[in-house]
């Protein structure tokens, strides 16, 4: 899908075909073709311009135009076979330019697919030391994983398809889930359908995992008991504008105090630059869905 973003532009009249920019583009976006440097894949160009400083004749600039969205997973897939030195150079490049979302996506891909790569060694090289855990607590360490997927056969309910020998399977795809502990720029929020749920809803609604967590990214909060709820507004704004979430579903209980979570979401949506569809779901104290509507 194309969208307007920064991407490099090569002046072929100035380009002398030296190939220095190609060597400096670890992402693999550039190749020498017919004696000129050319972009071979917009997916691989992050638009950060590392190649500009390598060009001895000033043939490379950055322009804003319609281009294919940059794909960090595709870049990492190409880099892993090239070895740790190239991976480290790429990740350092992202860190130096403040691209923390892409950096996390790259590390997550490396953890899942870089079987022959020493991920801890890469982290140390990129950060200078092993990155500290949030709040100094191992339980708050950010991680993502894939929920087990099972095909749904004809006549089989979604809940039944999520069972393994009679045991229900979790649909959670990341940790942590409490909004205070979550980084709104984490890779698992990028382009995601997000569910912001009041704590009690998962206990009241029996099929919460399959109805609300499956194929969604979860954040939980309590609008009555949590402190510093003002920070929640900023986090949701960051999810909308920076992580560019796709939709936001707010799941609350029918009790009056739970409406505060919906109000926080509304404040964030009004403050955000981007506009995203927002769904309101209200769970009754007896476990039924009493209201579901797009706002």
C-alpha positions in Angstrom: 0.0 0.0 0.0 1.3 3.4 -1.0 1.3 6.4 1.3 3.1 9.8 1.3 6.4 9.5 3.2 10.1 10.5 3.0 12.2 8.4 0.6 15.5 9.1 -1.2 15.7 10.6 -4.6 18.7 10.0 -6.9 19.8 12.5 -9.6 21.0 10.3 -12.4 22.6 13.2 -14.1 24.9 13.7 -11.1 25.4 10.0 -10.2 28.8 8.7 -11.3 28.1 5.1 -10.5 30.8 4.8 -7.8 28.6 2.4 -5.8 29.6 3.8 -2.4 25.9 4.4 -1.5 25.0 0.9 -2.4 27.7 -0.4 0.1 26.3 1.9 2.7 22.7 0.9 2.3 22.6 -2.1 4.6 18.8 -2.4 4.1 19.4 -3.4 0.4 17.2 -0.7 -1.2 19.9 0.4 -3.7 21.7 -1.4 -6.5 23.9 -0.3 -9.4 22.0 -0.8 -12.6 23.4 0.4 -16.0 26.1 2.3 -14.2 23.7 4.3 -12.0 22.5 3.9 -8.4 18.8 3.1 -8.3 16.2 2.1 -5.7 15.2 -1.5 -6.4 12.6 -1.7 -3.6 10.7 1.1 -1.9 9.9 -1.5 0.9 13.6 -1.4 1.9 14.2 2.3 1.9 13.6 3.8 5.4 13.9 7.3 4.1 16.5 8.2 6.9 19.2 9.1 4.3 22.2 7.2 5.6 23.4 7.0 2.0 23.3 10.8 1.5 26.6 11.3 3.4 28.2 8.5 1.4 27.6 10.1 -2.0 30.7 12.1 -3.1 28.9 14.0 -5.8 25.7 15.0 -3.9 23.4 13.0 -6.2 21.1 11.8 -3.3 18.5 13.8 -1.6 15.3 13.1 0.4 11.9 13.9 -0.9 8.3 13.4 0.3 6.2 11.4 -2.2 3.8 8.5 -2.6 5.8 5.3 -1.9 5.4 1.7 -0.7 5.4 1.6 3.1 8.8 0.7 4.6 8.8 -2.9 5.9 11.2 -3.7 8.7 10.4 -7.4 8.7 11.3 -7.6 5.0 14.5 -5.8 5.6 15.5 -8.1 8.5 14.7 -11.1 6.4 17.3 -10.0 3.9 19.9 -8.9 6.5 20.0 -12.0 8.7 21.9 -14.1 6.1 24.5 -11.3 5.9 25.6 -11.8 9.5 25.7 -9.9 12.8 27.9 -7.0 11.6 25.3 -5.9 9.0 22.4 -6.5 11.4 24.1 -4.3 14.0 24.9 -1.6 11.6 21.2 -1.5 10.5 19.8 -1.5 14.0 22.3 1.2 15.1 21.2 3.3 12.1 17.5 3.0 13.3 18.5 3.9 16.9 20.6 6.9 15.9 17.6 8.3 14.0 15.2 7.7 16.9 13.2 5.1 15.0 12.3 3.1 18.1 9.3 1.4 16.6 11.3 0.0 13.7 14.1 -0.9 16.1 11.8 -3.0 18.3 10.3 -4.6 15.2 13.7 -5.5 14.0 14.8 -7.0 17.3 11.5 -8.9 17.6 11.9 -10.4 14.1 15.5 -11.3 15.0 14.3 -13.1 18.2 11.8 -15.1 16.2 13.8 -15.9 13.0 17.5 -15.3 13.7 18.2 -18.9 15.0 21.9 -18.6 14.2 22.3 -15.1 15.6 23.4 -14.2 19.1 20.6 -11.7 19.9 22.1 -10.7 23.2 25.3 -9.8 21.5 23.5 -7.7 18.9 21.6 -5.9 21.7 24.8 -5.2 23.6 26.4 -3.8 20.4 23.5 -1.6 19.6 22.8 -0.3 23.1 26.3 -0.4 24.5 24.9 -2.6 27.3 22.0 -4.9 27.7 18.9 -2.7 27.7 17.4 -2.3 31.1 14.0 -3.8 31.8 11.1 -1.4 32.3 10.8 -0.4 36.0 13.7 -2.8 36.7 11.1 -5.5 36.9 11.6 -8.7 34.9 7.8 -9.2 34.8 7.4 -5.9 32.9 9.8 -6.9 30.1 8.3 -6.3 26.8 7.8 -9.3 24.6 5.6 -10.5 21.8 4.6 -13.9 20.7 2.1 -15.6 18.4 -1.2 -16.8 19.6 -2.0 -20.4 18.5 -4.1 -20.3 15.4 -6.5 -23.1 14.4 -8.6 -23.4 11.3 -12.3 -23.1 12.0 -14.1 -26.0 10.3 -17.7 -25.8 9.2 -20.1 -26.1 12.1 -17.4 -25.5 14.7 -17.6 -22.4 16.9 -14.6 -20.0 17.3 -14.4 -21.1 21.0 -14.3 -24.8 20.0 -11.6 -24.1 17.4 -9.4 -22.6 20.2 -9.4 -25.7 22.3 -6.6 -28.2 22.4 -7.7 -31.5 23.8 -10.4 -29.8 25.9 -8.0 -27.1 27.1 -8.8 -23.5 26.1 -5.8 -21.7 24.4 -4.9 -18.1 25.1 -5.2 -15.6 22.3 -2.8 -13.1 23.9 0.1 -12.0 21.6 2.2 -9.8 23.9 3.3 -8.8 27.4 2.8 -6.7 29.4 -0.9 -5.8 29.0 -1.5 -3.2 31.8 -1.6 0.3 30.2 0.9 1.9 32.7 3.5 -0.8 31.8 2.9 -0.7 28.0 5.0 1.2 25.5 2.6 2.7 23.0 5.3 2.6 20.3 5.9 -1.2 20.8 6.0 -3.1 17.6 2.8 -5.1 18.4 0.8 -1.8 18.3 1.9 -0.8 14.8 -1.1 -0.9 12.6 -3.0 -3.0 15.1 -6.7 -3.3 16.0 -6.5 -2.4 19.7 -8.8 -3.4 22.5 -8.7 -1.2 25.6 -10.5 -3.1 28.3 -11.5 -2.4 31.8 -10.0 -5.0 34.2 -13.2 -6.5 35.3 -14.5 -7.3 31.8 -12.4 -10.3 31.3 -13.8 -11.9 34.5 -17.4 -11.0 33.6 -17.5 -12.1 29.9 -16.8 -15.8 29.6 -15.5 -15.9 26.1 -13.3 -12.7 26.4 -10.2 -14.2 24.6 -12.0 -15.3 21.5 -14.4 -12.3 21.3 -12.0 -9.5 22.1 -8.3 -10.6 22.1 -8.2 -12.8 19.0 -6.5 -10.8 16.2 -6.3 -7.8 18.5 -3.6 -6.1 20.6 -4.8 -5.8 24.3 -4.4 -3.0 26.9 -6.1 -3.1 30.2 -6.8 -0.4 32.8 -9.1 0.4 35.7 -10.7 3.9 35.5 -11.7 3.8 39.2 -8.6 2.4 41.0 -5.6 3.2 38.7 -3.5 6.3 39.6 -2.1 8.9 37.1 -4.9 8.2 34.6 -4.0 11.4 32.7 -1.0 9.5 31.3 -3.4 7.1 29.7 -4.6 9.8 27.4 -1.1 10.6 26.1 -0.4 6.8 25.6 -3.6 6.4 23.5 -2.7 9.5 21.5 0.7 8.0 20.8 -0.9 4.7 19.7 -3.1 6.6 17.3 -0.6 9.1 15.9 2.8 7.3 16.1 2.0 3.5 16.1 -0.9 4.3 13.7 -3.3 1.8 15.1 -6.1 0.7 12.8 -9.1 0.7 15.2 -9.8 1.1 18.9 -12.4 -0.9 20.8 -13.1 0.1 24.4 -14.7 -2.6 26.5 -16.2 -1.5 29.8 -18.6 -2.8 32.4 -22.1 -1.3 32.8 -21.3 0.1 36.2 -21.1 4.0 36.3 -17.4 4.2 37.3 -16.3 2.2 34.3 -17.4 5.0 31.9 -14.3 6.9 32.9 -12.2 4.6 30.6 -14.4 5.5 27.7 -14.0 9.2 28.5 -10.2 8.9 28.6 -10.4 7.2 25.1 -12.6 10.0 23.8 -10.2 12.7 25.1 -7.3 10.9 23.4 -9.2 10.6 20.1 -10.0 14.3 20.1 -6.4 15.2 20.9 -4.9 12.9 18.3 -4.0 14.2 14.8 -5.2 11.0 13.1 -8.7 9.8 13.2 -9.5 6.1 13.9 -12.8 4.2 14.2 -13.7 3.7 17.9 -16.1 1.0 19.1 -17.9 1.0 22.5 -18.7 -2.4 24.1 -20.5 -2.6 27.4 -20.5 -5.8 29.4 -23.3 -6.5 31.9 -22.6 -7.7 35.4 -24.2 -11.0 34.5 -21.7 -11.5 31.7 -23.7 -10.5 28.6 -23.0 -7.8 26.0 -25.6 -5.1 26.7 -24.3 -2.5 24.2 -22.0 -2.5 21.2 -21.8 0.4 18.8 -19.3 2.4 16.7 -18.8 5.9 18.0 
